[in-house]
Amino acid sequence: MMRHKKLLLPASLLATIFSGCEQDNIKPLITDYSRGIYIVNEGSFQSNNGSISHFDSFTGSITNGIFEAANGRAVGDVVQSFAIVGDTTGYIVVNGSAKLEIVSLKSFECIAEPIPVTYPRYFLPVNDETGYLTGGSMQGYVYLIDLKAYEVSDSIRVGYGPENMAMVNGLVYVVNSGGWSADSTISVIDVTDHTVTDTIRVGKVPADIAIDASHNLWVYCKGQAVYNWEPPYNLISETEAMLQKIEPASGNILWQGKAGMAGDYTASTPRIAVSPDGGNIFYLRPEGVYKMDAANPAIPGSPVISGNYYGLDINPADGNIFVFEASFTGNGMMKIFDENGNPVTEGAVGIAPNGAVFHND
């Protein structure tokens, strides 16, 4: 695998920055998106302006609105996530529009009709024939997506409000956040027969999951916050936000640490990521990105990157840290730092960016 060079370009020298709104009808200068970094832009709620941006880290160019440019229409309302299958196909999870869009990775043109799914969240390919898609704002399901026929072939009942997934040794671990309720479990699915084989109890409202170098699970539980239903919607009660290190075979919690309180995450997303070698854990709080040793974890006293961000991901090719400043009315910002928190570059992307997906050479 060729490793990307770290760019030290200021934002003003980024090659071409287009508008982040899918409805600008700007034709991109490049037409091959087979390789690069894809930025997921949620868009404004109920405004049908979610989008995908493409970042070429070799040239420093950002191309916004690539789905609409390729298809002549907006991708939809609230683009939640994006996933790549093989080297050729992209799956765009559009939460507000309740669908899964399927595109050619090279052209970003649709190659099948959208798959309707209620409240979809995250997509994970589990073998050559099947992908898993979490869905459900209350009772949750993992939908089996036939990667050849481009349709839902079956579903697996899991916990409430399933979110992200991770796969270890043929088992998929699904964090159940509760959706519009609350949950404290991880559902374990065997991909050979697509059945739930176990349920692991974790902290309140698990929201994200990652895997370290030792194949241990890391779960970010944001805690449960209860608010008054009437203005000014005061916080009534809250539980601790927790980071938990879990041995997957047994489900035992090997370590846990307090990452604040549930009320801290009213306007901030609890995201977790790992370094390319799996040795360091990075997690997002409202005041910045924190870093700790996966083998000998301890909650750090200060962030390695300060600032209020809406998303966090790490490039597996070079360890660069991607964070996102979200505006829900205009373009958001992608900011890139090296593994020690030093700025690398930045640029304007779409509305409400929440993460990045990497397809490196």
C-alpha positions in Angstrom: 0.0 0.0 0.0 1.4 3.4 -1.0 1.5 5.8 1.9 0.3 9.3 1.4 2.7 12.1 2.1 1.6 14.6 4.8 0.6 17.8 3.2 1.6 21.1 4.7 -0.6 23.3 2.6 -2.6 26.2 4.1 -6.3 26.3 3.2 -5.7 29.2 0.7 -3.5 26.9 -1.4 -5.9 24.0 -1.7 -6.4 23.5 -5.4 -10.1 23.8 -5.9 -12.8 24.4 -3.3 -16.4 24.1 -4.6 -19.6 24.9 -2.7 -20.6 22.3 -0.2 -24.3 22.4 -1.2 -25.5 19.6 -3.5 -27.9 22.0 -5.3 -25.2 24.4 -6.7 -25.0 22.3 -10.0 -21.3 22.9 -10.2 -19.6 20.5 -12.5 -16.4 19.0 -10.9 -13.1 19.1 -12.8 -12.3 15.5 -11.9 -14.5 12.6 -12.9 -12.7 9.6 -11.4 -13.3 9.2 -7.6 -12.0 5.6 -7.4 -9.3 6.6 -4.9 -9.2 9.3 -2.2 -11.0 10.4 0.9 -14.8 10.8 1.0 -16.4 13.4 3.4 -19.9 12.7 4.7 -21.9 15.9 4.9 -25.3 15.4 6.7 -26.8 18.6 5.3 -29.5 20.6 7.1 -32.4 18.6 8.6 -35.3 18.3 6.2 -33.6 20.4 3.5 -32.6 17.6 1.1 -29.0 19.0 0.9 -26.8 16.2 2.3 -23.8 15.5 0.2 -20.5 13.7 -0.3 -17.2 15.6 -0.9 -14.1 14.1 -2.4 -10.6 15.0 -1.1 -7.5 14.2 -3.1 -4.7 14.3 -0.5 -2.0 14.2 -3.2 -3.1 17.4 -4.8 -4.9 18.9 -1.9 -8.1 19.4 -4.0 -11.6 19.2 -2.6 -14.6 18.5 -4.8 -18.0 19.1 -3.2 -21.3 17.8 -4.4 -20.1 14.8 -6.4 -23.3 12.8 -6.2 -25.5 15.5 -7.6 -23.0 16.3 -10.3 -23.0 12.7 -11.4 -26.7 12.0 -11.1 -28.5 15.4 -11.6 -30.3 15.2 -8.3 -29.6 15.6 -4.6 -28.6 12.5 -2.6 -31.2 13.3 0.0 -31.9 14.4 3.6 -29.3 13.7 6.4 -26.5 11.7 4.9 -25.5 9.6 7.9 -22.6 7.5 6.7 -20.8 6.1 3.7 -19.1 2.7 3.1 -17.0 1.1 0.4 -17.3 -2.5 -0.9 -14.3 -3.8 -2.8 -12.7 -1.3 -5.1 -15.7 -0.4 -7.1 -18.9 0.4 -5.1 -20.0 3.0 -2.6 -23.0 2.7 -0.3 -24.5 6.0 0.9 -26.7 5.8 4.0 -29.3 8.6 3.9 -31.1 8.6 7.2 -33.7 11.3 6.7 -34.7 10.1 3.3 -34.8 6.5 4.7 -32.8 4.9 1.9 -29.5 3.3 0.8 -28.0 4.8 -2.4 -25.6 2.6 -4.3 -23.0 4.2 -6.6 -20.0 3.4 -8.8 -17.0 4.5 -6.9 -15.3 5.8 -10.1 -18.1 8.0 -11.5 -20.4 8.3 -8.5 -23.3 7.5 -10.7 -26.0 5.3 -9.3 -25.9 1.7 -10.4 -29.1 0.5 -8.8 -32.4 1.9 -7.5 -32.2 3.2 -3.9 -33.0 0.6 -1.2 -35.7 1.8 1.2 -34.9 1.2 4.9 -36.5 2.7 7.9 -34.1 5.0 9.9 -30.8 3.6 8.4 -27.6 4.4 10.2 -24.4 2.5 9.3 -23.3 -0.1 6.6 -20.7 -2.8 6.9 -19.8 -5.4 4.3 -19.3 -8.8 6.0 -18.5 -11.0 3.0 -18.6 -11.0 -0.8 -22.3 -11.5 -0.9 -23.7 -9.6 2.1 -23.6 -6.3 3.8 -25.1 -5.3 7.2 -27.1 -2.1 7.6 -28.3 -0.9 11.0 -31.7 0.7 11.3 -34.4 1.7 13.7 -35.0 4.6 16.0 -36.6 2.3 18.6 -36.6 -1.5 18.2 -33.6 -2.0 16.0 -32.6 -4.3 13.2 -29.6 -5.3 11.1 -30.7 -5.6 7.5 -29.0 -8.0 5.3 -28.2 -6.3 2.0 -27.6 -8.6 -1.0 -24.5 -7.1 -2.7 -25.4 -8.7 -6.0 -29.1 -8.1 -6.3 -29.0 -4.7 -4.4 -31.9 -5.5 -2.1 -32.8 -6.4 1.4 -32.7 -10.2 1.7 -33.5 -10.5 5.4 -33.2 -8.8 8.8 -31.9 -9.6 12.3 -33.6 -8.2 15.4 -31.0 -6.5 17.7 -31.3 -3.9 20.5 -32.9 -0.5 20.4 -31.4 2.2 18.2 -28.5 0.3 16.7 -25.6 2.4 15.5 -22.1 1.5 14.4 -20.6 -2.0 14.0 -17.2 -3.7 14.1 -16.2 -7.2 13.0 -13.7 -9.5 14.7 -13.1 -13.2 13.9 -16.4 -13.6 11.9 -18.5 -11.9 14.6 -20.1 -8.5 14.2 -20.6 -6.3 17.3 -23.5 -3.9 17.0 -23.8 -1.0 19.6 -27.4 -0.4 20.6 -27.7 3.2 21.7 -31.4 3.2 22.3 -32.4 5.6 19.6 -35.2 7.7 20.9 -35.2 5.6 24.1 -32.1 4.1 25.9 -30.1 0.9 25.6 -26.9 -0.5 27.2 -26.1 -3.5 25.0 -23.9 -4.8 22.2 -25.5 -7.5 20.0 -23.1 -10.1 18.7 -23.9 -11.6 15.3 -22.3 -14.7 13.7 -21.9 -13.9 10.0 -22.0 -17.5 9.0 -25.7 -17.9 9.8 -26.6 -14.3 10.6 -27.9 -15.0 14.0 -27.4 -13.2 17.3 -25.2 -15.4 19.5 -24.7 -13.1 22.5 -25.6 -9.8 24.1 -22.9 -7.8 26.0 -23.9 -5.4 28.7 -22.1 -2.0 28.6 -22.5 1.5 29.8 -25.6 3.7 29.1 -26.2 4.6 25.4 -23.2 3.1 23.5 -22.7 5.3 20.5 -19.5 4.2 18.7 -17.1 1.2 18.6 -13.5 0.5 17.4 -10.9 -2.3 17.5 -7.4 -2.0 18.9 -4.2 -3.9 17.9 -5.1 -6.8 20.3 -8.5 -7.1 18.8 -10.2 -5.7 21.9 -13.4 -3.7 21.5 -13.5 -0.1 22.5 -16.9 1.3 23.1 -17.9 4.9 23.7 -21.0 5.2 25.8 -22.3 8.8 26.0 -24.5 8.2 29.0 -28.2 8.9 29.4 -29.5 12.4 29.9 -33.1 13.2 30.8 -34.5 16.7 30.0 -37.7 18.5 30.9 -40.2 18.2 28.0 -41.2 21.9 28.3 -39.1 25.0 27.7 -36.4 25.8 28.7 -35.9 22.0 28.5 -33.7 21.8 31.6 -31.5 18.8 32.4 -33.2 16.7 35.0 -30.8 13.8 35.4 -27.7 12.3 33.7 -25.3 9.4 34.0 -21.6 9.2 33.3 -20.2 9.0 29.8 -17.8 6.0 29.7 -15.0 4.6 27.6 -14.9 0.8 27.9 -12.3 -1.7 26.7 -13.9 -5.1 26.2 -12.5 -8.6 25.6 -14.8 -9.7 22.7 -14.8 -13.5 23.3 -15.9 -13.2 26.9 -17.6 -9.9 26.9 -15.6 -8.9 30.0 -14.9 -5.2 30.6 -11.1 -5.0 30.8 -11.0 -1.3 31.6 -13.3 1.7 31.8 -12.9 5.4 32.3 -15.2 8.4 32.8 -15.4 10.7 29.8 -17.6 13.3 31.3 -21.4 13.3 31.8 -24.2 12.7 29.4 -25.3 16.3 29.4 -21.9 17.2 27.8 -23.0 15.7 24.5 -26.2 17.6 23.8 -24.6 19.3 20.8 -21.5 17.1 20.4 -21.1 13.6 19.0 -19.1 10.9 20.9 -16.8 9.5 18.3 -13.9 7.1 18.8 -11.0 6.1 16.4 -7.7 4.2 16.5 -4.3 4.8 15.1 -3.2 2.7 12.1 -1.2 0.3 14.3 -4.1 0.0 16.8 -1.9 1.2 19.6 -3.6 4.5 20.4 -7.2 5.4 21.1 -8.6 8.8 20.1 -11.9 10.1 21.3 -14.0 13.2 20.8 -15.4 15.4 23.5 -17.0 18.9 23.2 -13.6 20.6 23.9 -11.4 18.5 21.6 -9.8 15.2 20.7 -8.1 13.1 23.4 -5.4 10.4 22.9 -4.5 7.5 25.1 -2.5 4.3 25.0 -4.7 1.3 24.2 -2.5 -1.2 26.1 -2.2 1.0 29.2 -5.2 3.3 29.1 -5.7 6.3 31.4 -8.0 9.3 30.9 -5.8 12.2 29.8 -6.0 15.6 31.4 -6.1 17.7 28.3 -6.9 17.2 24.6 -4.2 16.6 21.9 -6.4 18.8 19.6 -8.5 21.6 21.1 -11.7 22.8 19.5 -15.4 21.9 19.1 -15.8 19.3 16.4 -18.7 17.3 14.9 -16.7 14.3 13.7 -13.5 12.4 14.1 -11.7 9.8 11.8 -8.1 8.7 11.3 -6.5 8.0 7.9 -5.1 4.4 8.1 -2.4 5.3 5.5 -0.6 7.9 7.5 -2.3 8.4 10.9 -3.5 11.9 10.1 -6.4 12.9 12.2 -9.5 14.3 10.5 -11.9 16.5 12.4 -14.9 18.5 11.2 -16.4 21.8 12.2 -20.1 21.7 11.3 -22.4 24.5 10.1 -26.0 23.5 9.5 -26.6 26.5 7.2 -23.5 26.7 5.1 -20.2 25.0 4.3 -18.4 23.1 7.1 -14.7 22.7 7.6 -12.5 19.7 7.3 -9.3 20.1 9.5 -6.4 17.7 9.3 -3.8 17.2 12.0 -0.9 14.8 12.4 -0.9 12.1 15.1 0.7 14.6 17.6 -2.0 17.2 17.0 0.0 19.5 14.7 -2.0 21.2 11.9 -1.6 19.8 8.4 -4.2 21.4 6.2 -7.9 22.4 6.1 -10.6 23.2 3.6 -14.3 23.8 3.1 -16.6 20.9 2.5 -20.4 20.4 2.6 -23.1 21.3 5.2 -22.7 19.6 8.6 -19.7 17.2 7.9 -19.6 14.3 10.3 -16.8 12.0 9.1 -14.4 10.6 6.5 -14.0 7.3 4.7 -10.6 6.4 3.3 -9.8 4.5 0.1 -6.1 4.9 -0.3 -3.7 3.7 -3.0 
